[in-house]
Amino acid sequence: MRLLHISDLHIGKQVNEFPMLDDQRFMLERILDIIRTRKVDALLIAGDIYDRSAPSADAVACVDWFLSAVAKTGVACIAVPGNHDSAERVAYASGLLAENGVHLAPVYNGEIAHIGLEDEHGPVVFWLFPFLKPAIVRPFFPNEEIATYTDALRLVVDSCPLDSTMRNVALTHQFVTYGGTQPDRTDSELSLGGVDNVDVGVFDAFDYVAIGHVHRPQRIGRDTARYSGSLLKYSASEVDHPKSAPLVTLGEKGSVDIELIPLEPLHDMRRIRGPLADLVSDETVAELSQSDRENYLHVVLTDAFPPVDALSTLRSVYQNVMSISYDNARSESDAAYDAEEEENALERLSPIELFARFYESQNGKPLTQNQNKLAVNALENNEEDR
């Protein structure tokens, strides 16, 4: 049985205010091509189908088109929601979709849904683990102590009626680690890890573990437990990391072969550097291909002083410049000064201000008014207890 594993589609995402929907649709067309030409039996989507829990109409239309196209190929599609998704929205009309071979994980209710497919070696059972937190799991195991994400996922996995004589595949969207080793992350994912770690040993009973959540494709602990990575580069820290999709071939029990299929985007994301005059000179422009002009670029200028109207000048040649930074003696001095200023500024903040900063850095949004009030009360109570 051949399985194509993808995740972290983030349909509807914008990067540096550039809408990525055309690039995403192009990549989904590539996935459809792989399904048709490589005789894939099932497409696995390990979470973060959308970029937001309340996606735009255009994003929903794109996913609708894609799932309909997959269904028309006759290939089974099996998907779980990630932390960016709304589990309720992803599960909408799942019964109707299942009749057309599109199987979406239901909202967690204490049981993990599973789907069975068969090939010449017998059944393969797919277990659909939506993104889970200890707080979601605790109500269904009231007599168990659940202190960590690993505790929660271990209980959930142990509650699944697995038949170890069959081939079992898990789809999960968690921050899966191996012992003390964490996966390689992009700069935008450095807040991942810590309390939300789930040790890969939780999934030892599965023949293959299709993981989503981290954007760089990689194995974790063993070859048969891996992050597929995102379909596209979504940050400057990914420019040197090409994308791929694992094509997993399950033979008889114990036989798993994995091929990483390269994914070439509509527009690559690259970093270029040099003085502005050199980057837009006639000699440089003459050597540029059309794709060079259209790639998403993060530009590092090495001019001693910031050139006037650098962005407009660059975009006259490179139409998709996403960001400009500077690398010279002046910028290094400014960076050192900024770091010192930041340290001094932090020392002047109150405990609640420090907590508010920490909360926003971890969650990507500020405290609400009610949350701020609760934090203030907690800090005041702590002071009184002393």
C-alpha positions in Angstrom: 0.0 0.0 0.0 1.3 3.4 -1.0 0.7 6.4 1.3 1.6 10.0 0.5 2.2 12.0 3.7 1.7 15.8 3.8 0.9 18.3 6.5 1.0 22.0 7.5 -0.8 23.2 4.4 -1.7 26.5 6.2 -4.2 27.3 3.4 -4.9 31.0 3.4 -1.6 32.0 5.0 0.1 35.3 4.3 3.9 35.7 4.6 5.2 39.3 5.0 1.8 40.4 3.8 2.1 38.4 0.6 -0.9 36.1 0.1 0.2 32.6 -0.7 -3.0 31.1 -2.0 -1.8 30.8 -5.7 1.4 29.2 -4.5 -0.5 26.8 -2.3 -2.9 25.8 -5.1 0.1 25.2 -7.4 1.6 22.9 -4.8 -1.7 21.1 -4.2 -1.8 20.5 -8.0 1.7 18.9 -7.6 0.3 16.6 -4.9 -2.5 15.6 -7.2 0.1 14.8 -9.9 2.0 12.6 -7.5 -1.2 10.8 -6.5 -2.0 10.0 -10.2 1.5 9.1 -11.4 2.9 7.2 -8.4 -0.2 4.9 -7.8 -0.9 6.3 -4.4 -3.5 4.4 -2.4 -4.1 7.0 0.4 -3.3 10.6 1.1 -2.5 11.4 4.7 -2.8 15.0 5.9 -1.3 15.4 9.4 -2.9 18.7 10.5 -2.9 22.5 10.0 -5.0 22.2 6.9 -5.9 25.9 7.4 -3.8 28.7 8.7 -6.6 30.0 11.0 -9.3 28.4 13.0 -11.8 30.7 11.1 -10.4 30.5 7.6 -11.3 32.9 4.8 -13.9 32.0 2.1 -11.1 31.8 -0.4 -9.2 29.3 1.8 -12.3 27.2 2.3 -12.9 27.2 -1.5 -9.3 26.0 -2.1 -9.6 23.1 0.3 -13.0 22.2 -1.1 -11.5 22.1 -4.6 -8.5 20.0 -3.4 -10.5 17.4 -1.4 -13.0 17.1 -4.3 -10.1 16.5 -6.7 -8.5 13.9 -4.5 -11.9 12.1 -4.2 -12.2 12.0 -8.0 -8.9 10.1 -8.2 -10.4 7.3 -6.2 -7.6 7.6 -3.6 -8.6 7.6 0.1 -7.9 10.9 1.9 -7.4 10.7 5.6 -6.9 14.0 7.6 -6.6 15.3 11.2 -6.9 18.9 12.5 -3.9 20.7 13.8 -3.5 23.4 16.3 -4.2 26.1 13.7 -7.5 24.4 12.7 -10.9 24.3 14.3 -11.5 20.7 15.0 -15.3 21.3 14.8 -15.0 23.0 11.4 -12.7 20.4 10.0 -15.1 17.7 11.1 -18.1 19.4 9.4 -19.9 17.1 7.0 -17.4 14.3 7.7 -20.0 11.6 7.4 -21.0 12.7 3.9 -17.4 13.2 2.9 -16.5 9.7 4.2 -18.9 8.2 1.6 -16.6 9.7 -1.0 -13.4 8.5 0.5 -12.5 11.6 2.4 -12.1 10.7 6.1 -11.7 13.6 8.6 -11.0 13.1 12.3 -14.0 13.9 14.5 -13.7 16.2 17.6 -12.1 14.1 20.3 -14.8 12.5 22.6 -12.6 10.0 24.5 -12.1 7.7 21.6 -9.8 7.8 18.6 -11.4 7.2 15.2 -9.8 4.7 12.9 -10.2 3.8 9.2 -9.4 0.4 7.7 -8.1 -0.1 4.1 -6.9 -3.4 2.5 -4.3 -4.5 0.1 -2.8 -7.9 -0.9 -1.2 -8.2 2.5 -4.4 -7.6 4.4 -5.8 -4.7 6.4 -4.1 -1.4 7.3 -5.7 0.5 10.1 -5.2 4.3 10.3 -5.7 6.0 13.7 -6.7 9.7 13.6 -5.2 11.7 16.5 -6.4 15.3 16.4 -4.2 17.9 18.1 -4.7 17.3 21.8 -3.8 19.0 25.0 -3.9 17.6 28.5 -6.9 19.7 29.4 -8.8 18.1 26.5 -7.9 14.6 27.6 -8.3 14.8 31.4 -12.2 14.8 31.5 -12.1 11.3 29.8 -9.6 9.8 32.3 -10.7 11.3 35.6 -8.9 8.7 37.7 -5.5 9.2 36.0 -2.8 11.7 36.7 -2.0 13.7 33.6 0.8 16.1 34.2 2.3 16.4 30.7 1.5 16.1 27.0 3.3 12.8 26.9 1.1 11.5 29.8 -2.0 12.6 27.9 -1.1 11.1 24.6 0.1 7.8 26.2 -3.3 7.3 27.8 -5.1 8.1 24.6 -2.9 5.7 22.6 -3.2 3.0 25.2 -7.0 3.3 25.0 -7.0 2.4 21.3 -7.9 -1.2 20.6 -4.9 -1.9 18.4 -4.3 -5.3 16.9 -0.6 -5.7 16.9 -0.7 -8.4 14.2 -2.1 -5.8 11.7 -0.3 -2.9 10.2 -1.2 0.3 12.1 -0.6 3.9 11.0 -1.0 6.9 13.2 -1.7 10.5 12.0 -0.9 13.0 14.7 -0.2 16.8 15.0 1.9 17.3 18.1 5.4 18.5 19.0 6.9 15.0 18.9 10.4 14.6 20.3 12.9 11.7 20.9 14.1 11.5 24.4 15.8 14.8 25.0 16.2 15.5 21.3 13.9 18.0 19.7 13.3 18.3 16.0 14.9 21.0 13.9 12.6 24.1 13.8 12.4 27.3 11.9 12.8 30.6 13.6 9.1 31.1 13.7 8.7 27.8 15.6 11.2 28.4 18.4 8.3 28.9 20.9 7.4 25.2 20.3 8.7 22.7 22.8 9.0 22.6 26.5 5.7 21.7 28.2 4.1 20.5 24.9 6.7 17.8 24.1 5.3 14.3 23.3 7.9 11.6 23.3 7.9 9.5 20.1 7.9 6.3 22.3 4.2 6.9 22.8 3.7 5.7 19.2 5.9 2.6 19.3 3.0 0.3 18.5 2.5 1.9 15.0 4.2 0.8 11.9 4.3 4.4 10.5 3.7 7.7 12.3 2.7 10.6 10.0 3.5 13.7 12.1 2.6 17.3 11.4 3.4 20.5 13.3 7.1 21.2 12.5 7.8 22.7 9.1 11.1 21.1 8.3 10.8 17.6 6.9 12.7 15.1 9.1 12.6 11.7 10.9 12.2 11.7 14.7 13.7 8.8 16.6 13.2 6.3 13.8 12.8 6.4 10.0 9.1 5.4 10.3 8.2 8.3 12.5 8.6 11.6 10.6 7.4 15.1 10.1 6.5 15.6 6.4 7.1 19.4 6.8 5.1 22.2 5.3 4.4 22.2 1.5 6.0 25.7 1.1 8.7 27.8 2.8 6.9 30.1 5.1 9.8 32.0 6.8 13.3 33.3 5.9 14.9 30.6 8.1 13.6 28.0 5.6 15.4 29.3 2.5 18.1 26.6 2.7 15.7 23.7 3.4 14.0 22.2 0.4 10.6 20.7 0.7 9.5 17.1 0.1 6.7 14.6 0.7 7.3 11.1 2.1 5.9 8.4 -0.2 5.5 5.4 2.2 5.2 1.9 0.8 3.8 -0.6 3.3 4.6 -4.2 2.5 3.8 -7.1 4.8 3.9 -6.4 8.5 7.3 -5.0 9.4 8.2 -3.9 5.8 8.2 -0.1 5.3 9.9 1.8 2.5 10.1 5.6 2.4 10.9 7.8 -0.6 11.1 11.5 -0.2 9.6 13.2 -3.3 11.0 16.7 -3.9 8.4 19.5 -4.1 9.3 22.4 -6.4 7.3 25.5 -5.7 5.8 28.1 -8.1 8.0 30.7 -6.5 11.0 29.7 -4.5 12.0 31.6 -1.3 15.7 32.7 -1.4 18.1 35.1 0.3 20.4 37.4 -1.7 23.0 39.8 -0.4 25.2 42.6 -1.6 25.3 46.4 -2.2 22.1 47.7 -3.7 23.9 49.0 -6.8 25.3 45.5 -7.5 22.0 43.7 -7.0 20.2 45.9 -9.6 23.1 46.5 -12.0 22.7 45.9 -15.7 25.2 43.0 -15.6 23.2 41.3 -12.7 19.8 41.9 -14.4 21.1 40.4 -17.7 21.8 37.1 -15.9 18.5 36.8 -14.2 15.9 34.3 -15.3 12.2 35.0 -15.0 12.0 32.7 -11.9 14.9 34.7 -10.4 12.8 37.9 -10.8 9.7 36.3 -9.3 11.1 34.4 -6.4 10.2 35.5 -2.8 13.3 37.3 -1.6 14.8 38.3 1.7 17.5 40.8 0.8 20.5 41.6 2.9 22.1 44.9 1.9 25.7 45.5 2.7 25.8 49.2 1.9 27.5 51.3 4.6 24.4 53.5 4.9 20.8 52.5 4.1 20.1 53.6 0.4 17.2 55.9 -0.3 14.1 54.1 -1.4 15.8 50.7 -1.5 12.6 48.7 -1.5 11.2 50.4 -4.6 14.6 50.1 -6.4 14.8 46.4 -5.6 11.2 45.7 -6.6 11.9 47.3 -10.0 13.9 44.2 -10.7 12.7 41.6 -8.1 8.9 41.9 -7.9 8.5 39.8 -4.7 10.9 41.3 -2.2 9.6 40.2 1.2 12.1 41.9 3.5 15.2 44.0 3.7 17.9 43.8 6.4 21.4 45.3 6.7 24.7 43.6 7.4 27.5 46.1 8.0 29.5 47.7 10.8 26.7 50.2 11.5 24.0 47.6 11.8 26.2 45.5 14.1 26.7 48.5 16.4 23.0 49.3 16.3 22.1 45.6 17.2 24.4 45.7 20.2 22.9 49.0 21.3 19.4 47.7 20.8 20.1 44.6 22.9 21.4 46.7 25.7 18.4 49.0 25.5 16.1 46.0 25.5 17.7 44.6 28.7 17.4 48.0 30.4 13.8 48.3 29.3 13.0 44.8 30.7 14.4 45.8 34.1 11.9 48.7 34.3 8.8 46.5 33.6 6.5 45.4 36.4 5.8 41.7 37.0 2.5 41.8 35.2 4.0 43.6 32.2 6.7 40.9 32.0 4.1 38.2 32.2 2.0 39.9 29.4 5.1 40.0 27.2 5.8 36.4 27.8 2.2 35.4 27.2 2.1 37.2 23.8 5.5 35.7 22.7 4.2 32.2 23.4 0.6 32.6 22.0 1.0 35.2 19.3 -1.7 37.4 20.8 -1.9 39.7 23.8 -3.8 39.0 27.0 -7.5 39.8 27.0 -8.9 42.2 29.5 -10.2 39.3 31.6 -6.9 37.3 31.4 -5.0 40.4 32.5 -7.3 40.8 35.5 -6.9 37.2 36.5 -3.1 37.5 36.2 -3.1 40.7 38.3 -5.2 38.9 41.0 -2.9 35.9 41.0 0.2 38.0 41.4 -1.4 40.0 44.2 -2.5 36.8 46.0 1.0 35.4 45.7 2.4 38.6 47.3 -0.1 38.3 50.2 0.9 34.7 50.8 4.5 35.7 51.3 
